[in-house]
Amino acid sequence: METSPSDNEIWDAIIIGGGPTGAVAGIELARRGRRAIILEKAEFPRFHVGESLLPATLNLLKELGLEPALRALPHVRKFGADFALGGKGVPTEIDFSHGYCRSYETFNIERSLFDAMLLRGAESAGAKVRQGTAVREILSLADGDVRVRTDAGELRGHYLLDASGQGCVVGRHLGTRQSANESYLRKVAYFNHFQNVSRADGPKGGNPLIVMMDEGWFWLIPITEHRTSIGMVLDADTAKRITREEGISPDRMLAWGLNRCPAMLTRLREAVRPETNNVAADYSYRCRPYAGEGYFLVGDAAAFMDPIFSTGIFVGTQAAMSTARLVDDILEARVSPTGARRQYCRQFEQCTDTLFKLIGQYYDHSFRELFLQGSGPLAVHRAVIGVLAGNVFPRPPFKLRWRLWVFDQLVKLNRKYRLVPRRRQFSLLKQAALLRNGKRQEVLGVGTKA
């Protein structure tokens, strides 16, 4: 994707980052006749974790006319997700068709291919793309006048859209990136791709599997016919403890955890496992304000949440469409810069507040018991499924909001009164101690020593 635009040109929008968020912003701006340039520090295709799309994301790609290109890539169709506790047991299937959703089909896909397809789409729409070009310095941030210094020189534009992901270029420049204070959001993730992992036959074979434990959770996502993304997310303090007490290096932590989780081992009997894993740490944060003079923060560059519900691409692409339209409105004088910033910050805050709250509840065992029940009065479970499908930007509709409130009250009641059957909690550390002492765990389905 070689381009050679004049560095003296004034761009309507300079977009930092060519991932899904930046690419979608570039597509929408270009289709509105705006001069947009995307600066991507990497050369595509490049590896990126996060392969499970929400139904709302597929709807957005259909709106952009990218569905044929998406379906041409290797993918696995997805109609829901399976959730289980770490011991041996039958997972609970969450079917998107049972929720308040506009549609319920979506895909699991390899991010390197998906991201490259979107970036090609941005270039085809008319956006300029520079790969292998990092932003080294932000020189000016003002409405109608932004300047950045790149490896190739200085660029000028009217507005800057930061879609740099966890790089948080503008947030770090302004000193606004703040890690989450809540202990349940301080996590470390270990992940890699596996071959020949067991999965169900038919349409359910594309369901991601989420396995919950006291210390975090595992994911298992089929992304091609034979390849599966597998990861483990641990509390940061737990990860340090395991490293210290068990002598496990971070790049070997995933294998250590898998060997101690019965629900995951049942899927790995014939699997070809990689020897090591990738690591990502301390990744929940916010960069407020999400917009200021001359700039908008989009997707992960604005806030990053625990990826338990695969909301990253959904939030990023929805925010990208919103910011692209707002920038166009500003330049057409349909809205003032101050009004556009206020509108965007409100949208992004409402959306992420809902998701942050749901993520916090997910680590509450009472919530897990009710969620795994798969049903509830007043169809409250359908509201949770609706959020998991992406029916949340710029905020959940009223029929979801009041049901989510009721669900929250039921979670509180279930702590004191048994509203649903109790489920045994699973602790990875306790399981490791039992196995270390040579004890068999027939109840949990482990019959051999680790």
Secondary structure, 3 states (H helix, E strand, C coil): CCCCCCCCCEEEEEEECCCHHHHHHHHHHHHCCCCEEEEECCCCCCCCCCCECCHHHHHHHHHCCCHHHHHCCCEEEECEEEEEECCCCCCEEEEHHHCCCCCCCEEEECHHHHHHHHHHHHHHHCCEEEECCCEEEEEEEECCEEEEEECCEEEEEEEEEECCHHHCHHHHHHCCEEECCCHHHCEEEEEEEEECCCCCCHHHHHCCEEEEECCEEEEEEECCCCEEEEEEEEEHHHHHHHHHHHCCCHHHHHHHHHCCCHHHHCCCCCCECCCCCEEEECCCEEECCCEECCEEECHHHCEECCHHHCCHHHHHHHHHHHHHHHHHHHHCCCCCHHHHHHHHHHHHHHHHHHHHHHHHHHCCHHHHHHHHHCCCHHHHHHHHHHHHCCCCCCCCCHHHHHHHHHHHHHHHHHHHCCCCCCCCCCCHHHHHHHHHCCCCECCCCECCCC
